[in-house]
Amino acid sequence: MRDIRVIGDPVLRTPAEPVVDFDRDLRRLVDEMFTAMYAAQGVGLAGPQIGVSKRIFVYDCSNRKGHVINPELTVDDDAEVLDEEGCLSVPSRETGKPLYARTPRAAGVTVTGVDRLGRPVRVKARGMLARCFQHETDHLNGTLYVDRLAKDAARKVLLQTP
């Protein structure tokens, strides 16, 4: 099983490359990502979080499970929603568990892309699933949730990381 990369690893700050090969290795990668996500008790996981700089994420959130390759995110409702958000790649130095902070996100989004067989994927989301899609898409762009926090809130989180 692949290890979860943590803050400080350059792969988390590097925009991921589009997936171009839809082969057996990609299908295996999707399976490995689900395995890593479940082992870490997460609800979403992006390629860079396991050291794979490819535009892919998996999710199991709000009774919806799936994966999206080469996702494009569209904001449907830009009303700002503040809610607790954490990240497997931003763990506590003390416990190893994700650190949480109230993070602003858009209320509603649509993600489009393809699945591991190249078939179109389109999912509209609100609430926790919308937050998950925004969070994972941020990972693919080299952004962490702490980048969306006010300076003081970000500092409070970062002082607790390894």
C-alpha positions as CSV (number, residue, x, y, z in Angstrom):
1,M,0.0,0.0,0.0
2,R,1.2,3.5,-0.8
3,D,2.0,6.0,2.0
4,I,0.1,9.2,2.3
5,R,2.4,12.2,1.5
6,V,2.3,15.0,4.1
7,I,2.7,18.7,4.1
8,G,6.3,19.6,3.1
9,D,6.5,17.0,0.3
10,P,6.9,18.9,-3.0
11,V,4.5,16.7,-4.8
12,L,1.6,18.3,-2.8
13,R,2.6,21.7,-4.2
14,T,3.0,20.7,-7.8
15,P,0.1,20.9,-10.3
16,A,-0.6,17.3,-11.4
17,E,-0.3,16.2,-15.0
18,P,-3.3,15.0,-17.1
19,V,-3.9,11.3,-17.4
20,V,-3.3,10.1,-20.9
21,D,-3.0,6.3,-20.6
22,F,-6.1,4.4,-19.8
23,D,-4.6,1.1,-19.2
24,R,-4.3,-1.7,-16.6
25,D,-1.8,0.4,-14.6
26,L,-4.5,3.2,-14.3
27,R,-7.1,0.7,-13.2
28,R,-4.7,-0.7,-10.6
29,L,-3.9,2.9,-9.4
30,V,-7.6,3.6,-8.8
31,D,-7.9,0.5,-6.7
32,E,-4.7,1.4,-4.8
33,M,-6.1,4.8,-4.1
34,F,-9.3,3.5,-2.7
35,T,-7.3,1.1,-0.5
36,A,-5.1,3.9,0.8
37,M,-8.0,6.2,1.4
38,Y,-9.9,3.6,3.4
39,A,-6.8,2.6,5.4
40,A,-6.4,6.2,6.4
41,Q,-10.1,6.6,7.1
42,G,-10.5,9.4,4.6
43,V,-13.4,10.4,2.4
44,G,-11.3,11.5,-0.6
45,L,-7.8,11.1,-1.9
46,A,-6.0,12.7,-4.8
47,G,-3.1,11.3,-6.8
48,P,-0.5,13.6,-5.4
49,Q,-1.3,12.5,-1.9
50,I,0.2,9.1,-2.7
51,G,3.1,10.6,-4.7
52,V,1.4,10.2,-8.1
53,S,1.4,13.5,-9.9
54,K,-1.6,12.7,-12.1
55,R,-5.0,14.4,-12.3
56,I,-7.1,11.7,-10.5
57,F,-9.1,11.5,-7.3
58,V,-11.3,9.0,-5.5
59,Y,-14.0,9.6,-3.1
60,D,-16.5,7.9,-0.7
61,C,-18.5,10.7,0.8
62,S,-22.1,11.5,1.5
63,N,-23.2,8.1,0.4
64,R,-21.6,8.6,-3.0
65,K,-18.5,6.7,-4.1
66,G,-16.5,7.1,-7.3
67,H,-13.4,8.4,-9.0
68,V,-12.8,11.2,-11.5
69,I,-9.9,11.4,-13.9
70,N,-8.9,14.7,-15.5
71,P,-11.6,16.5,-13.5
72,E,-12.9,20.0,-14.3
73,L,-14.8,21.7,-11.5
74,T,-17.5,24.2,-12.1
75,V,-19.0,26.3,-9.3
76,D,-22.8,26.2,-9.5
77,D,-23.5,28.1,-6.3
78,D,-20.8,30.5,-5.1
79,A,-22.4,31.2,-1.8
80,E,-19.6,30.7,0.8
81,V,-20.0,27.9,3.3
82,L,-17.7,27.7,6.3
83,D,-17.3,24.2,7.7
84,E,-14.8,22.0,9.4
85,E,-12.3,20.5,6.9
86,G,-9.2,18.4,7.4
87,C,-6.7,16.6,5.2
88,L,-4.9,13.3,5.4
89,S,-1.8,15.2,4.1
90,V,-2.0,17.8,7.0
91,P,-1.7,15.6,10.1
92,S,-1.1,16.5,13.7
93,R,2.5,16.1,14.8
94,E,1.1,14.7,18.1
95,T,-1.5,12.2,16.9
96,G,-0.9,11.7,13.2
97,K,-4.6,12.4,12.6
98,P,-5.9,15.2,10.3
99,L,-6.0,18.7,11.6
100,Y,-9.3,20.5,11.1
101,A,-10.2,24.1,10.6
102,R,-13.3,26.0,9.4
103,T,-12.6,26.4,5.7
104,P,-14.6,28.5,3.1
105,R,-15.9,26.6,0.1
106,A,-18.6,27.2,-2.5
107,A,-22.0,25.7,-1.7
108,G,-22.5,23.8,-5.0
109,V,-20.3,22.4,-7.7
110,T,-20.3,20.1,-10.7
111,V,-17.3,18.0,-11.5
112,T,-16.8,16.5,-15.0
113,G,-14.2,14.2,-16.3
114,V,-13.8,10.5,-17.2
115,D,-13.6,7.2,-15.3
116,R,-10.8,4.7,-15.5
117,L,-12.3,3.3,-18.8
118,G,-12.5,6.7,-20.4
119,R,-16.2,7.0,-20.0
120,P,-17.7,10.5,-19.2
121,V,-18.4,11.3,-15.5
122,R,-20.5,14.3,-14.4
123,V,-21.6,14.7,-10.8
124,K,-23.5,17.7,-9.2
125,A,-22.8,18.2,-5.6
126,R,-23.8,20.2,-2.6
127,G,-22.8,20.1,1.1
128,M,-20.0,17.7,2.1
129,L,-19.7,16.1,-1.3
130,A,-19.2,19.6,-2.9
131,R,-16.5,20.3,-0.2
132,C,-14.8,17.0,-1.0
133,F,-14.7,17.7,-4.8
134,Q,-13.3,21.2,-4.2
135,H,-10.7,19.8,-1.7
136,E,-9.5,17.0,-4.0
137,T,-9.4,19.3,-7.1
138,D,-7.3,21.7,-5.1
139,H,-4.8,18.9,-4.5
140,L,-4.5,18.4,-8.3
141,N,-3.6,22.1,-8.6
142,G,-1.0,22.1,-5.8
143,T,-3.2,23.7,-3.3
144,L,-3.9,22.6,0.3
145,Y,-6.9,23.6,2.4
146,V,-4.7,25.6,4.7
147,D,-4.1,28.0,1.7
148,R,-7.8,28.9,1.9
149,L,-7.7,29.8,5.6
150,A,-7.2,33.3,7.1
151,K,-3.5,33.9,7.9
152,D,-4.0,33.3,11.7
153,A,-6.0,30.2,11.2
154,A,-3.5,28.7,8.8
155,R,-0.6,29.5,11.2
156,K,-2.5,27.7,14.0
157,V,-2.8,24.6,11.9
158,L,0.7,24.7,10.5
159,L,2.3,25.0,13.9
160,Q,0.8,21.6,14.8
161,T,2.1,19.7,11.7
162,P,5.3,17.6,11.5
